[in-house]
Amino acid sequence: MPAVAAVAADPSVRSPLPVLGRDVAVPLVTGGEVTYAALDQAASAPALQRVWDDVAAYAPYYGSVHRGAGYLSQLSTDLFENARRTVAEFLDCRADDQLVFTRSTTDSLNLLAAALPDGCEVFVFETEHHAALLPWQRAGRVTFLDAPDSPAQAVETLERALAARDPQGPALVCVTGASNVTGELWPVRELAAAAHAHGARIVLDAAQLAPHRAVSVRALDVDWVAFSGHKLYAPFGSGVLAGRADWLRDAEPYLAGGGASRTVTRRADGGVDVRWHETAARHEAGSPNVIGAYAIASACKALTEAGFDALAAREEALVRAVREGLADVPEVRFLSLFGDDAPRVGVLSFVVDGWNSSHFAAALSAEYGIGVRDGLFCAHPLVRRLLGGDTGGSGECGAPEAGALNAIRVSVGVGTPEEHVARFVRAVRELVRDGARWSYRTVDGRCVPDTSGRP
């Protein structure tokens, strides 16, 4: 396995940004302990040590924001608004863009869906994560586009769909920057150009892109961008929606309450009149998650200072180590829309012939201390297409299947040690060659080690 050896020997591949949990030991069902290999970072990434340190340093000074007269309130307000400016700079936003702090990417896209103007038609590929696929049906007419086989076909498919729409009405395109299933990069700039040529706007789901590549709202020419702190090494319950102010300003507040309102007065008939803010505060009702916003800003600074070119090069070496280390294992099949050589972030999904994916993932965890994800990854239409049809039920753990029921996803980040990747490759090879060393059973639909007796 030369690729794995090369990774271990190359000092440029070592983690430039330490993360929390890098020394956590977990028990093995076969006995003993091992340092946990967190290779499910496409779901949630561990906090950067720097983020944790920044949050811990601020925590004693935490106070209410925006209207408090006390010193801690004023300090917290400044910190919160400075965080907004830092994230806007990280995204290279336009001067008149608004940046709203939310709870997550899902929350951000639901907010935008609630702000769509009347009659808006939304265009979205079936390949999207459910957070980008589902919110629009509540707000307007949705056209679901078939999965493309190449970046060029994605642009062609969108152009055909937009050409057939009513050119007078508002329209929105929603697209991912990087697939949460295959890691493949999408042609965002070209899709944005196609959208604008047909009078539509575009929102970028950058949940998987922002942790791995620089995102420039201006260079990509997108109208909005959404991402989550918990994937950006800042898992403190905050997210971002940034972009054009007009649709957000004209919409009803996402939540009604304090902070979103400028004035509330009683009417003669006993009712109330409300004047809402026209700034980002319009959609930030209630006490904001100051720590979450500050954590995102801290992560943005750390990633910018580390340099995305260096981070991407290191990540590509880790992905290459996985692919080359398993290239001679015919039972392993990687999933891809655009082809094996398509540019991608540190996310790979695969199936193993003769294995239930839940069983395989359980064995990686219980016998090797490796955390991966199995299932359909909240992208059911895409995974079903990549697997060649309906995935059916979950099946019984440990029973060889004629067809894959779901898939396994391995994903890396800035804090992933090369040893974890080497261990993963070794574990996959051993499981394929020798099988699991322990017995497993299905409990509540999940495959778990059978601890009732010997393996």
C-alpha beads as a LAMMPS data file, in Angstrom:
LAMMPS data file: protein, C-alpha beads

455 atoms
454 bonds

1 atom types
1 bond types

-500.0 500.0 xlo xhi
-500.0 500.0 ylo yhi
-500.0 500.0 zlo zhi

Masses

1 110.0

Atoms # bond

1 1 1 0.000 0.000 0.000
2 1 1 2.470 2.698 -1.120
3 1 1 -0.055 5.561 -0.948
4 1 1 -0.629 5.073 2.767
5 1 1 3.089 4.822 3.444
6 1 1 3.677 8.014 1.476
7 1 1 1.100 9.878 3.503
8 1 1 2.632 8.756 6.761
9 1 1 6.096 9.787 5.611
10 1 1 5.180 13.177 4.173
11 1 1 5.336 15.894 6.871
12 1 1 3.273 18.233 4.664
13 1 1 0.295 15.942 5.231
14 1 1 0.340 16.378 8.996
15 1 1 -2.528 18.288 10.537
16 1 1 -1.882 22.058 10.554
17 1 1 -4.861 22.836 12.809
18 1 1 -5.294 20.749 15.971
19 1 1 -8.832 19.758 16.910
20 1 1 -10.535 18.701 20.109
21 1 1 -10.836 14.979 20.707
22 1 1 -7.637 14.053 18.903
23 1 1 -6.476 11.968 21.878
24 1 1 -9.800 10.391 22.879
25 1 1 -9.449 6.644 23.472
26 1 1 -12.387 4.313 22.772
27 1 1 -12.849 0.658 23.741
28 1 1 -12.662 -2.145 21.184
29 1 1 -15.090 -5.028 21.390
30 1 1 -12.143 -7.372 20.898
31 1 1 -10.388 -5.907 23.941
32 1 1 -8.208 -2.917 24.727
33 1 1 -8.500 0.689 23.565
34 1 1 -7.419 2.749 20.607
35 1 1 -7.384 6.446 19.757
36 1 1 -10.663 7.253 18.047
37 1 1 -10.417 7.913 14.296
38 1 1 -13.127 10.462 13.515
39 1 1 -13.735 9.915 9.808
40 1 1 -17.309 11.188 9.688
41 1 1 -16.490 14.858 9.424
42 1 1 -18.946 15.480 6.594
43 1 1 -21.651 15.065 9.243
44 1 1 -20.051 17.113 12.020
45 1 1 -16.447 18.152 12.366
46 1 1 -14.688 18.448 15.732
47 1 1 -14.049 21.911 17.079
48 1 1 -10.707 23.428 16.277
49 1 1 -8.599 23.771 19.408
50 1 1 -8.312 27.468 18.618
51 1 1 -12.086 27.838 18.430
52 1 1 -12.494 26.118 21.775
53 1 1 -9.806 28.313 23.329
54 1 1 -11.392 31.489 21.965
55 1 1 -14.835 30.501 23.239
56 1 1 -13.433 29.562 26.662
57 1 1 -11.629 32.905 26.910
58 1 1 -14.824 34.817 26.094
59 1 1 -17.255 32.743 28.179
60 1 1 -16.679 34.616 31.513
61 1 1 -17.580 37.862 29.730
62 1 1 -20.801 36.570 28.166
63 1 1 -23.697 39.011 28.338
64 1 1 -26.932 39.974 26.582
65 1 1 -26.547 41.813 23.305
66 1 1 -27.874 44.947 21.573
67 1 1 -29.715 46.710 24.383
68 1 1 -27.819 46.118 27.582
69 1 1 -26.148 49.137 29.181
70 1 1 -23.649 47.098 31.180
71 1 1 -20.045 46.544 30.216
72 1 1 -20.451 42.814 29.460
73 1 1 -23.502 43.502 27.296
74 1 1 -21.627 46.100 25.311
75 1 1 -18.608 43.829 24.977
76 1 1 -20.824 40.946 23.809
77 1 1 -22.621 43.177 21.320
78 1 1 -19.329 44.288 19.821
79 1 1 -18.117 40.697 19.659
80 1 1 -21.346 39.540 17.980
81 1 1 -21.323 42.263 15.332
82 1 1 -17.581 41.866 14.742
83 1 1 -18.237 38.161 14.185
84 1 1 -20.762 39.118 11.518
85 1 1 -18.167 41.273 9.763
86 1 1 -15.503 38.545 10.025
87 1 1 -17.760 35.934 8.428
88 1 1 -18.794 38.377 5.683
89 1 1 -15.102 38.923 4.892
90 1 1 -14.513 35.152 4.924
91 1 1 -17.261 34.786 2.301
92 1 1 -16.121 37.849 0.325
93 1 1 -19.624 39.282 0.476
94 1 1 -20.704 42.366 -1.419
95 1 1 -20.902 45.646 0.504
96 1 1 -24.714 45.691 0.553
97 1 1 -25.227 42.005 1.377
98 1 1 -26.905 40.941 4.594
99 1 1 -25.509 38.192 6.803
100 1 1 -27.977 36.467 9.099
101 1 1 -26.885 34.113 11.853
102 1 1 -29.082 31.011 11.938
103 1 1 -28.940 27.591 13.561
104 1 1 -27.610 25.602 10.584
105 1 1 -27.623 25.239 6.805
106 1 1 -31.073 23.662 7.058
107 1 1 -32.311 26.651 9.030
108 1 1 -30.721 29.079 6.565
109 1 1 -32.358 27.518 3.515
110 1 1 -35.723 27.294 5.239
111 1 1 -35.377 30.993 6.081
112 1 1 -34.724 31.812 2.433
113 1 1 -37.625 29.593 1.365
114 1 1 -39.892 31.603 3.672
115 1 1 -38.623 34.815 2.045
116 1 1 -39.336 33.857 -1.571
117 1 1 -41.481 36.402 -3.413
118 1 1 -44.930 35.353 -4.582
119 1 1 -44.898 33.216 -7.700
120 1 1 -41.255 32.238 -7.356
121 1 1 -40.251 29.041 -9.125
122 1 1 -37.391 27.037 -7.662
123 1 1 -35.040 24.781 -9.618
124 1 1 -33.087 22.159 -7.710
125 1 1 -31.202 19.027 -8.708
126 1 1 -32.336 15.705 -7.239
127 1 1 -28.748 15.257 -6.058
128 1 1 -29.077 17.780 -3.237
129 1 1 -28.961 17.093 0.486
130 1 1 -32.475 17.112 1.904
131 1 1 -31.734 20.468 3.560
132 1 1 -31.509 21.973 0.062
133 1 1 -34.032 19.669 -1.612
134 1 1 -37.095 19.907 0.626
135 1 1 -37.730 23.445 1.991
136 1 1 -38.962 24.931 -1.295
137 1 1 -42.137 22.873 -1.639
138 1 1 -43.733 24.882 1.151
139 1 1 -43.050 28.190 -0.535
140 1 1 -43.579 27.874 -4.267
141 1 1 -43.442 25.752 -7.399
142 1 1 -40.443 23.448 -7.591
143 1 1 -38.813 21.854 -10.622
144 1 1 -36.635 18.898 -9.678
145 1 1 -33.820 18.358 -12.163
146 1 1 -32.374 14.937 -12.979
147 1 1 -28.897 14.082 -11.769
148 1 1 -26.264 15.034 -14.350
149 1 1 -23.402 12.806 -15.465
150 1 1 -20.894 15.658 -15.736
151 1 1 -20.482 19.306 -14.704
152 1 1 -21.189 20.361 -18.304
153 1 1 -24.421 18.368 -18.332
154 1 1 -25.464 20.046 -15.080
155 1 1 -25.179 23.451 -16.738
156 1 1 -26.989 22.256 -19.864
157 1 1 -29.806 20.718 -17.823
158 1 1 -30.304 23.919 -15.862
159 1 1 -30.222 26.094 -18.972
160 1 1 -32.921 23.997 -20.662
161 1 1 -35.149 24.123 -17.604
162 1 1 -34.746 27.881 -17.163
163 1 1 -35.372 28.552 -20.849
164 1 1 -38.772 26.889 -20.523
165 1 1 -39.959 28.947 -17.550
166 1 1 -42.009 32.140 -17.513
167 1 1 -39.298 34.782 -17.945
168 1 1 -41.357 37.436 -16.161
169 1 1 -41.656 35.750 -12.785
170 1 1 -39.045 35.391 -10.032
171 1 1 -36.958 32.217 -9.962
172 1 1 -34.330 30.675 -7.726
173 1 1 -31.757 27.959 -8.338
174 1 1 -30.404 26.008 -5.371
175 1 1 -27.196 24.052 -5.802
176 1 1 -24.524 22.485 -3.636
177 1 1 -20.886 23.464 -3.886
178 1 1 -19.644 19.968 -3.029
179 1 1 -21.686 16.799 -2.735
180 1 1 -22.133 15.424 0.760
181 1 1 -22.212 11.934 -0.789
182 1 1 -19.409 11.879 -3.354
183 1 1 -17.453 14.992 -2.383
184 1 1 -17.468 16.092 -6.025
185 1 1 -17.220 19.807 -6.752
186 1 1 -20.077 21.354 -8.707
187 1 1 -19.650 24.060 -11.384
188 1 1 -21.078 26.815 -9.244
189 1 1 -19.787 29.785 -11.230
190 1 1 -21.131 28.357 -14.507
191 1 1 -24.491 27.516 -12.931
192 1 1 -24.710 31.035 -11.522
193 1 1 -24.033 32.487 -14.968
194 1 1 -26.772 30.310 -16.455
195 1 1 -29.224 31.346 -13.744
196 1 1 -28.549 35.049 -14.178
197 1 1 -28.725 34.811 -17.974
198 1 1 -32.311 33.630 -17.581
199 1 1 -33.292 36.153 -14.921
200 1 1 -33.049 33.748 -11.994
201 1 1 -31.153 34.003 -8.736
202 1 1 -29.033 31.292 -7.150
203 1 1 -28.308 30.134 -3.610
204 1 1 -25.230 28.074 -2.837
205 1 1 -25.383 25.320 -0.231
206 1 1 -21.792 25.569 0.977
207 1 1 -22.139 23.211 3.944
208 1 1 -19.584 20.799 2.445
209 1 1 -17.628 23.396 0.477
210 1 1 -16.793 26.085 3.035
211 1 1 -14.785 23.796 5.375
212 1 1 -12.556 22.685 2.486
213 1 1 -12.272 25.467 -0.097
214 1 1 -12.349 29.248 -0.147
215 1 1 -15.846 30.560 -0.931
216 1 1 -16.185 33.953 -2.599
217 1 1 -19.708 35.244 -3.075
218 1 1 -18.400 37.775 -5.559
219 1 1 -16.137 35.472 -7.562
220 1 1 -18.778 32.750 -7.790
221 1 1 -21.426 35.423 -8.439
222 1 1 -24.023 33.708 -6.266
223 1 1 -26.882 35.628 -4.705
224 1 1 -26.856 33.799 -1.370
225 1 1 -24.690 31.295 0.434
226 1 1 -25.584 29.074 3.388
227 1 1 -23.406 26.942 5.642
228 1 1 -23.208 25.436 9.138
229 1 1 -20.785 26.030 11.969
230 1 1 -20.806 22.382 13.017
231 1 1 -19.204 21.362 9.719
232 1 1 -16.765 24.305 9.863
233 1 1 -15.057 23.096 13.057
234 1 1 -17.310 25.302 15.207
235 1 1 -20.010 22.951 16.566
236 1 1 -21.817 25.456 18.765
237 1 1 -25.264 25.492 17.153
238 1 1 -24.936 28.308 14.657
239 1 1 -25.160 28.741 10.893
240 1 1 -25.118 31.484 8.269
241 1 1 -27.224 32.827 5.425
242 1 1 -25.521 35.647 3.537
243 1 1 -26.441 37.481 0.373
244 1 1 -28.864 39.851 -1.332
245 1 1 -30.807 42.002 1.108
246 1 1 -33.973 42.758 -0.878
247 1 1 -35.866 39.442 -0.616
248 1 1 -34.917 39.178 3.056
249 1 1 -35.920 42.757 3.749
250 1 1 -39.299 42.402 1.999
251 1 1 -40.251 39.121 3.668
252 1 1 -42.098 38.669 6.915
253 1 1 -39.677 37.948 9.776
254 1 1 -38.675 34.307 9.952
255 1 1 -39.549 34.384 13.650
256 1 1 -41.664 37.048 15.331
257 1 1 -40.363 38.443 18.601
258 1 1 -37.953 40.740 20.325
259 1 1 -34.912 41.815 18.378
260 1 1 -36.727 41.566 15.036
261 1 1 -39.114 44.400 15.915
262 1 1 -38.231 48.102 15.968
263 1 1 -41.453 49.381 17.560
264 1 1 -44.688 47.815 18.758
265 1 1 -47.694 50.049 19.475
266 1 1 -51.289 49.504 20.471
267 1 1 -54.050 50.503 18.096
268 1 1 -57.349 52.079 19.015
269 1 1 -59.131 48.840 18.181
270 1 1 -57.035 46.994 20.739
271 1 1 -54.642 45.326 18.319
272 1 1 -50.941 46.025 17.809
273 1 1 -48.899 47.522 15.004
274 1 1 -45.326 46.373 14.447
275 1 1 -42.457 47.966 12.572
276 1 1 -39.836 45.351 11.768
277 1 1 -36.132 45.903 11.304
278 1 1 -34.862 46.008 7.730
279 1 1 -31.404 44.731 8.657
280 1 1 -30.331 41.164 9.416
281 1 1 -31.968 41.599 12.822
282 1 1 -35.335 41.166 11.049
283 1 1 -34.666 37.419 10.931
284 1 1 -32.778 37.059 14.215
285 1 1 -35.616 37.328 16.742
286 1 1 -34.837 36.319 20.307
287 1 1 -31.532 36.295 22.143
288 1 1 -28.915 35.299 19.565
289 1 1 -26.386 32.510 19.905
290 1 1 -23.446 34.817 20.564
291 1 1 -21.046 31.995 21.346
292 1 1 -22.058 30.149 18.183
293 1 1 -21.486 33.233 16.040
294 1 1 -18.148 33.923 17.704
295 1 1 -17.093 30.307 17.198
296 1 1 -17.830 30.499 13.469
297 1 1 -15.848 33.724 13.197
298 1 1 -12.933 32.127 15.030
299 1 1 -12.980 29.155 12.671
300 1 1 -13.119 31.464 9.651
301 1 1 -10.016 33.287 10.875
302 1 1 -8.135 30.051 11.574
303 1 1 -8.904 28.558 8.162
304 1 1 -8.007 31.772 6.360
305 1 1 -4.693 32.055 8.194
306 1 1 -3.827 28.406 7.516
307 1 1 -4.484 28.975 3.810
308 1 1 -6.984 27.000 1.767
309 1 1 -4.434 26.073 -0.897
310 1 1 -2.319 24.231 1.674
311 1 1 -5.370 22.713 3.361
312 1 1 -6.762 21.492 0.049
313 1 1 -3.425 19.970 -1.009
314 1 1 -3.194 18.061 2.271
315 1 1 -6.777 16.871 1.967
316 1 1 -6.224 15.703 -1.608
317 1 1 -3.263 13.629 -0.410
318 1 1 -5.456 11.937 2.201
319 1 1 -8.206 11.206 -0.329
320 1 1 -5.620 9.859 -2.756
321 1 1 -4.257 7.591 -0.015
322 1 1 -7.716 6.098 0.521
323 1 1 -8.403 5.537 -3.163
324 1 1 -4.962 4.170 -4.005
325 1 1 -4.828 2.069 -0.847
326 1 1 -8.055 0.304 -1.869
327 1 1 -7.530 0.308 -5.636
328 1 1 -6.601 -3.383 -5.693
329 1 1 -9.607 -4.454 -3.608
330 1 1 -12.233 -5.309 -6.257
331 1 1 -14.995 -5.717 -3.676
332 1 1 -14.837 -1.970 -2.889
333 1 1 -16.714 0.321 -5.290
334 1 1 -16.580 4.090 -4.856
335 1 1 -19.643 6.110 -5.811
336 1 1 -19.357 8.991 -8.248
337 1 1 -21.532 11.145 -10.497
338 1 1 -18.824 12.813 -12.550
339 1 1 -16.204 10.056 -12.642
340 1 1 -13.384 8.865 -10.420
341 1 1 -11.049 11.668 -11.475
342 1 1 -13.501 14.496 -10.776
343 1 1 -12.218 17.163 -8.351
344 1 1 -13.627 16.637 -4.874
345 1 1 -13.349 17.595 -1.245
346 1 1 -12.442 15.047 1.440
347 1 1 -15.625 12.980 1.157
348 1 1 -15.849 9.477 -0.344
349 1 1 -18.740 7.019 -0.338
350 1 1 -18.468 3.366 -1.277
351 1 1 -20.068 -0.051 -1.055
352 1 1 -18.458 -3.419 -0.389
353 1 1 -19.678 -6.450 -2.305
354 1 1 -21.186 -9.082 -0.019
355 1 1 -21.547 -6.728 2.937
356 1 1 -24.458 -4.901 4.460
357 1 1 -23.081 -1.364 4.802
358 1 1 -24.403 -1.006 8.351
359 1 1 -22.570 -4.201 9.314
360 1 1 -19.343 -2.979 7.724
361 1 1 -19.530 0.409 9.476
362 1 1 -20.285 -1.277 12.798
363 1 1 -17.236 -3.506 12.443
364 1 1 -15.014 -0.528 11.626
365 1 1 -16.176 1.120 14.825
366 1 1 -16.258 -1.823 17.207
367 1 1 -13.095 -3.597 16.043
368 1 1 -10.899 -0.716 14.853
369 1 1 -12.153 2.415 16.625
370 1 1 -13.041 4.130 13.335
371 1 1 -16.127 6.297 13.026
372 1 1 -17.696 6.495 9.552
373 1 1 -21.269 7.021 8.359
374 1 1 -23.543 4.462 6.716
375 1 1 -26.949 4.941 5.148
376 1 1 -28.366 7.292 2.535
377 1 1 -26.764 10.452 3.988
378 1 1 -29.940 12.612 3.843
379 1 1 -29.630 12.499 0.055
380 1 1 -31.913 9.576 -0.750
381 1 1 -32.580 10.240 -4.463
382 1 1 -28.865 10.665 -5.189
383 1 1 -27.697 7.578 -3.306
384 1 1 -30.470 5.478 -4.848
385 1 1 -29.349 6.607 -8.291
386 1 1 -25.708 5.838 -7.564
387 1 1 -26.626 2.398 -6.228
388 1 1 -28.649 1.655 -9.329
389 1 1 -32.182 1.659 -8.002
390 1 1 -34.378 1.408 -4.949
391 1 1 -32.481 0.605 -1.766
392 1 1 -35.428 -1.140 -0.147
393 1 1 -35.239 -1.997 3.545
394 1 1 -32.258 -2.103 5.837
395 1 1 -31.836 -5.884 5.842
396 1 1 -30.467 -7.985 8.638
397 1 1 -27.049 -7.185 10.019
398 1 1 -24.346 -9.592 8.930
399 1 1 -26.356 -11.113 6.104
400 1 1 -24.575 -10.857 2.718
401 1 1 -26.724 -8.958 0.274
402 1 1 -27.009 -9.376 -3.473
403 1 1 -27.269 -5.622 -3.823
404 1 1 -26.143 -2.748 -1.658
405 1 1 -28.875 -1.511 0.689
406 1 1 -27.035 1.691 1.518
407 1 1 -23.516 3.035 1.393
408 1 1 -20.561 3.850 3.634
409 1 1 -19.058 7.329 3.762
410 1 1 -15.578 8.261 4.935
411 1 1 -14.728 11.947 5.287
412 1 1 -11.677 13.838 6.476
413 1 1 -10.932 17.359 7.654
414 1 1 -8.149 19.696 8.633
415 1 1 -7.473 17.807 11.856
416 1 1 -7.427 14.294 10.433
417 1 1 -4.112 12.561 11.260
418 1 1 -2.545 10.497 8.492
419 1 1 -2.475 7.510 10.871
420 1 1 -6.281 7.490 10.934
421 1 1 -6.419 7.214 7.164
422 1 1 -3.797 4.467 7.175
423 1 1 -5.756 2.585 9.855
424 1 1 -8.956 2.923 7.840
425 1 1 -7.360 1.512 4.693
426 1 1 -5.851 -1.353 6.643
427 1 1 -9.169 -2.089 8.372
428 1 1 -11.148 -2.161 5.120
429 1 1 -8.641 -4.521 3.552
430 1 1 -8.704 -6.834 6.572
431 1 1 -12.494 -6.901 6.806
432 1 1 -12.851 -7.682 3.113
433 1 1 -10.188 -10.402 3.295
434 1 1 -10.940 -11.992 6.670
435 1 1 -14.425 -10.867 7.650
436 1 1 -15.499 -9.467 11.009
437 1 1 -13.932 -10.945 14.133
438 1 1 -17.099 -10.427 16.188
439 1 1 -20.768 -11.289 15.880
440 1 1 -23.307 -8.522 15.250
441 1 1 -27.057 -8.200 15.492
442 1 1 -29.735 -5.730 14.480
443 1 1 -31.172 -3.540 17.245
444 1 1 -33.690 -0.807 16.379
445 1 1 -32.582 -0.945 12.778
446 1 1 -28.887 -0.530 13.591
447 1 1 -26.120 -3.094 13.452
448 1 1 -24.378 -3.443 16.826
449 1 1 -21.902 -5.879 18.367
450 1 1 -23.564 -8.860 19.998
451 1 1 -22.330 -8.669 23.592
452 1 1 -24.440 -11.573 24.821
453 1 1 -21.611 -14.055 24.422
454 1 1 -18.406 -14.841 22.632
455 1 1 -18.069 -13.787 18.963

Bonds

1 1 1 2
2 1 2 3
3 1 3 4
4 1 4 5
5 1 5 6
6 1 6 7
7 1 7 8
8 1 8 9
9 1 9 10
10 1 10 11
11 1 11 12
12 1 12 13
13 1 13 14
14 1 14 15
15 1 15 16
16 1 16 17
17 1 17 18
18 1 18 19
19 1 19 20
20 1 20 21
21 1 21 22
22 1 22 23
23 1 23 24
24 1 24 25
25 1 25 26
26 1 26 27
27 1 27 28
28 1 28 29
29 1 29 30
30 1 30 31
31 1 31 32
32 1 32 33
33 1 33 34
34 1 34 35
35 1 35 36
36 1 36 37
37 1 37 38
38 1 38 39
39 1 39 40
40 1 40 41
41 1 41 42
42 1 42 43
43 1 43 44
44 1 44 45
45 1 45 46
46 1 46 47
47 1 47 48
48 1 48 49
49 1 49 50
50 1 50 51
51 1 51 52
52 1 52 53
53 1 53 54
54 1 54 55
55 1 55 56
56 1 56 57
57 1 57 58
58 1 58 59
59 1 59 60
60 1 60 61
61 1 61 62
62 1 62 63
63 1 63 64
64 1 64 65
65 1 65 66
66 1 66 67
67 1 67 68
68 1 68 69
69 1 69 70
70 1 70 71
71 1 71 72
72 1 72 73
73 1 73 74
74 1 74 75
75 1 75 76
76 1 76 77
77 1 77 78
78 1 78 79
79 1 79 80
80 1 80 81
81 1 81 82
82 1 82 83
83 1 83 84
84 1 84 85
85 1 85 86
86 1 86 87
87 1 87 88
88 1 88 89
89 1 89 90
90 1 90 91
91 1 91 92
92 1 92 93
93 1 93 94
94 1 94 95
95 1 95 96
96 1 96 97
97 1 97 98
98 1 98 99
99 1 99 100
100 1 100 101
101 1 101 102
102 1 102 103
103 1 103 104
104 1 104 105
105 1 105 106
106 1 106 107
107 1 107 108
108 1 108 109
109 1 109 110
110 1 110 111
111 1 111 112
112 1 112 113
113 1 113 114
114 1 114 115
115 1 115 116
116 1 116 117
117 1 117 118
118 1 118 119
119 1 119 120
120 1 120 121
121 1 121 122
122 1 122 123
123 1 123 124
124 1 124 125
125 1 125 126
126 1 126 127
127 1 127 128
128 1 128 129
129 1 129 130
130 1 130 131
131 1 131 132
132 1 132 133
133 1 133 134
134 1 134 135
135 1 135 136
136 1 136 137
137 1 137 138
138 1 138 139
139 1 139 140
140 1 140 141
141 1 141 142
142 1 142 143
143 1 143 144
144 1 144 145
145 1 145 146
146 1 146 147
147 1 147 148
148 1 148 149
149 1 149 150
150 1 150 151
151 1 151 152
152 1 152 153
153 1 153 154
154 1 154 155
155 1 155 156
156 1 156 157
157 1 157 158
158 1 158 159
159 1 159 160
160 1 160 161
161 1 161 162
162 1 162 163
163 1 163 164
164 1 164 165
165 1 165 166
166 1 166 167
167 1 167 168
168 1 168 169
169 1 169 170
170 1 170 171
171 1 171 172
172 1 172 173
173 1 173 174
174 1 174 175
175 1 175 176
176 1 176 177
177 1 177 178
178 1 178 179
179 1 179 180
180 1 180 181
181 1 181 182
182 1 182 183
183 1 183 184
184 1 184 185
185 1 185 186
186 1 186 187
187 1 187 188
188 1 188 189
189 1 189 190
190 1 190 191
191 1 191 192
192 1 192 193
193 1 193 194
194 1 194 195
195 1 195 196
196 1 196 197
197 1 197 198
198 1 198 199
199 1 199 200
200 1 200 201
201 1 201 202
202 1 202 203
203 1 203 204
204 1 204 205
205 1 205 206
206 1 206 207
207 1 207 208
208 1 208 209
209 1 209 210
210 1 210 211
211 1 211 212
212 1 212 213
213 1 213 214
214 1 214 215
215 1 215 216
216 1 216 217
217 1 217 218
218 1 218 219
219 1 219 220
220 1 220 221
221 1 221 222
222 1 222 223
223 1 223 224
224 1 224 225
225 1 225 226
226 1 226 227
227 1 227 228
228 1 228 229
229 1 229 230
230 1 230 231
231 1 231 232
232 1 232 233
233 1 233 234
234 1 234 235
235 1 235 236
236 1 236 237
237 1 237 238
238 1 238 239
239 1 239 240
240 1 240 241
241 1 241 242
242 1 242 243
243 1 243 244
244 1 244 245
245 1 245 246
246 1 246 247
247 1 247 248
248 1 248 249
249 1 249 250
250 1 250 251
251 1 251 252
252 1 252 253
253 1 253 254
254 1 254 255
255 1 255 256
256 1 256 257
257 1 257 258
258 1 258 259
259 1 259 260
260 1 260 261
261 1 261 262
262 1 262 263
263 1 263 264
264 1 264 265
265 1 265 266
266 1 266 267
267 1 267 268
268 1 268 269
269 1 269 270
270 1 270 271
271 1 271 272
272 1 272 273
273 1 273 274
274 1 274 275
275 1 275 276
276 1 276 277
277 1 277 278
278 1 278 279
279 1 279 280
280 1 280 281
281 1 281 282
282 1 282 283
283 1 283 284
284 1 284 285
285 1 285 286
286 1 286 287
287 1 287 288
288 1 288 289
289 1 289 290
290 1 290 291
291 1 291 292
292 1 292 293
293 1 293 294
294 1 294 295
295 1 295 296
296 1 296 297
297 1 297 298
298 1 298 299
299 1 299 300
300 1 300 301
301 1 301 302
302 1 302 303
303 1 303 304
304 1 304 305
305 1 305 306
306 1 306 307
307 1 307 308
308 1 308 309
309 1 309 310
310 1 310 311
311 1 311 312
312 1 312 313
313 1 313 314
314 1 314 315
315 1 315 316
316 1 316 317
317 1 317 318
318 1 318 319
319 1 319 320
320 1 320 321
321 1 321 322
322 1 322 323
323 1 323 324
324 1 324 325
325 1 325 326
326 1 326 327
327 1 327 328
328 1 328 329
329 1 329 330
330 1 330 331
331 1 331 332
332 1 332 333
333 1 333 334
334 1 334 335
335 1 335 336
336 1 336 337
337 1 337 338
338 1 338 339
339 1 339 340
340 1 340 341
341 1 341 342
342 1 342 343
343 1 343 344
344 1 344 345
345 1 345 346
346 1 346 347
347 1 347 348
348 1 348 349
349 1 349 350
350 1 350 351
351 1 351 352
352 1 352 353
353 1 353 354
354 1 354 355
355 1 355 356
356 1 356 357
357 1 357 358
358 1 358 359
359 1 359 360
360 1 360 361
361 1 361 362
362 1 362 363
363 1 363 364
364 1 364 365
365 1 365 366
366 1 366 367
367 1 367 368
368 1 368 369
369 1 369 370
370 1 370 371
371 1 371 372
372 1 372 373
373 1 373 374
374 1 374 375
375 1 375 376
376 1 376 377
377 1 377 378
378 1 378 379
379 1 379 380
380 1 380 381
381 1 381 382
382 1 382 383
383 1 383 384
384 1 384 385
385 1 385 386
386 1 386 387
387 1 387 388
388 1 388 389
389 1 389 390
390 1 390 391
391 1 391 392
392 1 392 393
393 1 393 394
394 1 394 395
395 1 395 396
396 1 396 397
397 1 397 398
398 1 398 399
399 1 399 400
400 1 400 401
401 1 401 402
402 1 402 403
403 1 403 404
404 1 404 405
405 1 405 406
406 1 406 407
407 1 407 408
408 1 408 409
409 1 409 410
410 1 410 411
411 1 411 412
412 1 412 413
413 1 413 414
414 1 414 415
415 1 415 416
416 1 416 417
417 1 417 418
418 1 418 419
419 1 419 420
420 1 420 421
421 1 421 422
422 1 422 423
423 1 423 424
424 1 424 425
425 1 425 426
426 1 426 427
427 1 427 428
428 1 428 429
429 1 429 430
430 1 430 431
431 1 431 432
432 1 432 433
433 1 433 434
434 1 434 435
435 1 435 436
436 1 436 437
437 1 437 438
438 1 438 439
439 1 439 440
440 1 440 441
441 1 441 442
442 1 442 443
443 1 443 444
444 1 444 445
445 1 445 446
446 1 446 447
447 1 447 448
448 1 448 449
449 1 449 450
450 1 450 451
451 1 451 452
452 1 452 453
453 1 453 454
454 1 454 455
